[in-house]
Amino acid sequence: MKKLLLGLILLLGGAAATLYFCPAALLVTTQLIEQQRADLSAKQLTVSDLSIHYYQGGPSNGETILMIHGFAASKDNWLQFARYFTEDYQVIALDLPGFGDSSKPYASYDIGTQVERLAAFTQALKIKKLHLIGNSMGGHISALYAARYPEQILSVALLDNAGIDAPKTSELIERLEHGEPNPLIVKTQQQFDQLLELLFVQVPNIPERLKHYLAARSIANSAFNERIFAQLVSRYIPLEPVLPKIQAPTLLLWGAQDRVLDVSSIEVMQPLLRRPSVVIMQNCGHAPMIERPEETAEHYRAFLHRVAAEPE
């Protein structure tokens, strides 16, 4: 018995040492735990010669929620948020082409192109109706998708979305206009730490070794992300002209202290939408579903319940 106990201790100790000294293994383990908690499975689908990686979970006969991440992000941004919905909804969170584990060909990554790739993805999965939720660039994509394919949309939720000329200029936009380096493009460990400070009011608690690993991945992707960002700027599609085309109920949810995209964007969007709802979360930054996943989920679930209660 003592030998068995000693063997177990050594095994667990070895596993802990592996996770400590191998941050990649720690990241994979953490993601697997969050997938299990959210009842999500990792899947892959080839669409138009592009390999699309995504999470999927929840009842197959439930209404679908499709989650769209932001710039330089991935499907993992939704893991802690998604677990509040997989009991009742079929949840899908994908890596957009160019990001995460999905294909990264030398191609176009502007908002309009990504919308059409997303449409091909939903068609391949035979999704006829869906709830869309997107953050930042993903919100820009979600809004344009809802305007182009209104017959498919049950509702759309836009979390701190891009695509709006806000009355008040955000810190990010000011810095870019003054010719400063783009803080969203990480080229050093220090810039990664500064990016976290820019994105969040309360920076998530990340183990130091894992933070260094995540920074290294961001640095490795910096040239590719820089190219994508340049396309987003040069082929910019403003949302103001297309928002009136969105027929579905639309939730505008924003972190009041967002330094990337200013909360005053809501002042522009709300009058242009047919069926808007607004939530502003105090002491919250650019990615509410990461910074405060449970509270953000409560607001989103309340919105979905109101949508379900509306007469068809």
N, C-alpha and C positions, 0 to 999 in steps of 0.2 A: 504493500500500500504506500509505504514511504517512497519507494522507487517510482511508483506511478505519479505520486504527487510532485516529486522532484522533477520528473520528466515533463509534467504539465507546466510547472513553473518555468523550466528552461525553454519550453516551446513558446509560451506566452512572452517570456522575456526576449526571445529571439525575434518574435514577430514585432514586438514594440520597438526593438532596436532597428529592425528593417525599416519600419515606418519613420522612425526618427532620422535615420541617416539617408533615407531615400524619399525625398518629398514627393516625387512622382507617384510612388506607391501610396503615400499618405493621401494625395489628392484623389486617386482612383478609389481608394477605400472610402473616403468621405463621400464621394459622389454615389458610390454603390449604396451606402447607408441611406443617403437622402432619397435615392430612387426607390428603395424598399419602403421607406416611410411614406412616400408619396404614391406607392403602388404603381410605379411607372417602369416600363421596360424599354431598353435601348433598341432601336430598330434602324434599318437602312433601306432606302428605296432609290432606284436609278430612274431619273426623270430627264429626258432630253439629253442623254449622255452625261448628266451630272449625278454624282452620288450624294444623296441627301440623307443626313443622319438626324434622327429625331427620337424623342421620348413619347411613349403612348401608354395610356392607362385609363382605367375606369370602365364603366359598362359600355359595351359596344352599341347598345340600343339607346344610350343616352344622347342628349344634345352635345355637339362637339364644341369645345373651346380650343381655339388655335392661338398659341402664344408666340409672339414675335419679338426677339431680342433687339438690342440696340447696336450701335457701331462698336466694333472691336470686342464684341461680347459673344455669348453663345447660349445654347439651350439651358445650360446649367444655371443661368440667372434666375430661372423660374422654379427650381426644384423645391425650395422651402415654401414658396407661395402655392405651388400646384397641389400640394397634399391636402389642401382644404377643399378641393373640388372633385377629386377622383372617385369619391363615393357616389356622386350623383351625375357627373358629367364624364363624357369621353374627352380626356385632355391630351392634346398634342402640342409639344414644344419642339421646334426644329432649329437646327443650325442652318441659317441662310447660306446659300452658296457664297464662298469667300471667307467664311467664318467657321470656327469650331472644327468639327471633324468632317464637314462637307467639302465637296470639291472646290478647288481654288484655281481655276484655269485663268489664263491671261485673257480676260474678257471684260465686259461692261458690268458695273455694279451700281449704276445709278438707280434711283428710286423706282422709276418707271419700269426698268428691266426686271428689278427684283419683284415687283408686283406681278408681272406676267409669269415669272418662275414660280411664284407662290400659287398662282391660279393653276398652273400645270401640275403642281404638287397636290393640290386639293382634288383636282380632276382624277389624278392617278389613284388617289385613295377613295375615290367615288363619294366625296363629301358634297352633298347638295346644299345643306344649310349649316351655318356655323356662327358662333360668337367669336369675334376677333378681339384680341387684346395685345397691344404693343407698347413698348417703352422706347422713348427717344427716337432714333432712326426707325425702329420697329413700329412706333406710333405713326410716323410719317407714312410708312409703307401701308399700315393698316387703314389709315384714313383714305389714301388714294385707292386702295383695293375696294373699300366699301363704296366709294364713289363710282368706280368702274363696274363693279359687279353687285349692284344694290339688291338684286333678286336673291342673292345667296346669303345675305347678311341678316342674322337675327338681332344682333347688337354689336356695337363696337366700343371698346374702352381704350382711351388714349392716355397713357401715363407719361407726363412730361415730354410730349411729342415734339419732334422737329417739324419744320415746314412752315413756320409762322413768323412774320415780321412783327415781333413783340414791341409794344409801346415803350417798354423799358429794356434797355440793352443789358444783356447778361454779362457776367464777368468774362466768360469764355469768348463771347463775340467781341467784347471790348479789346481783349488781349490780341485776338486775331486781326482786328482792324488796325491795331497799333503795330502790326508786323512782328509780334512776339511769336516764338515757337509754339506750335499747336500742342497744348497740354494733353490732348487725347492720344498723341503719338508718343509712345514711351521708348526712350533710347538709353536710359540709365536707371539704376535702382532708385536714385533720389527722385527722378521724375515719376516713377511708379508710386512712391510714397506720396508725392504731391498730388498725383491724380486721385488717389483714394481720398485725400483731404478735400479735393474739389468736388467729388461725387457725393460725399456723405456728410451729414452733420455729425452723426456718431459712426465713426469708421468701424466696420466689422472687426471682431477680434480674430486675427489670422496668425497662426504660429509663425515665428520669424523665418524658419527654414522654408515653410510653404510659401510665405510671401516672397522670398528671394526666388523661388522656383517660378512662381506666377510672373514675377517681374522679368525673369529671363525669357519666358515664353513671349511676353509682350514685346520685348526688345527684338527677339527673333522675327516677329511679324511686323516690325515697324515700317519697313520699306513697302511691303504689300499694303498695309493699312493706310500709309500715306498716299499711295496711288488711288485707293478706293475713295478716300476723303476728297481728293482733288476732283474725282468724277462727281461726287455728290455736290460739290460747289459749282463746277462748270456746267453740269447738266441739271441744275436745281429746278425742281417743280414746286412752285408755291401752292399751298393748300387753300388759300383764301378763295380762289375762283371755283374750287371743286367741292368745298364743304356743303354748299346748298344741295348738292346731288345726293348726299347721304340721306337715305330714307329711314334707316333704322335708329332706334334709341342710341344715344351716344353719351358715354361717361367721359368727362374731362377730370382727371385726377392728377394733382400736382403737389410736389413738395414745396412748401412756402419758401424755403431757403435754398431752392435750386439755383446754383451758381453757373450751371451749364446752359440752361434754357429758362428764361425768366417766366415766372408764374403769371405775369401780365399778358401772356399769350392768350389766356382764357378770355380776356376782355375782347379780343378780336374774334375768337372762335365761337363763343356762345351765341351771339346774334345771328351768325351765319348758318347755324345748325337748326334743323327742323325740330328735333326732340332731344335737347341737351339736358344733362344732369352735371352738377359740379361738386367736386370734393377737393378741398385744399387741406393738406395735412401739415400742421404746424411742426416746427423743429425737425423737418425732414428734407432731404436733398433730392438728387436727380433720379434715384432708383428706389422708389418706395417699396417695391416688392422684394428688394434685398434688405434694405435698411429696417423696415418694419413689416415683415411678410404677413403676420397674423392680422394686424390692423388693416392693412391694405386689402387682404382677403375679405375681411368683414364688410368693408365698403363695397367691394366688387360683388359679393354675394347679395347684399341688400339691393344693389342695382339690378342684378339678374332676377331677383324675386319681383321687383317692380315691373320688369320687362315681361315676365311670365304672367303677371296679373293684368296686363293691358289687354283690352279686347283686340282681336285680330281684324 
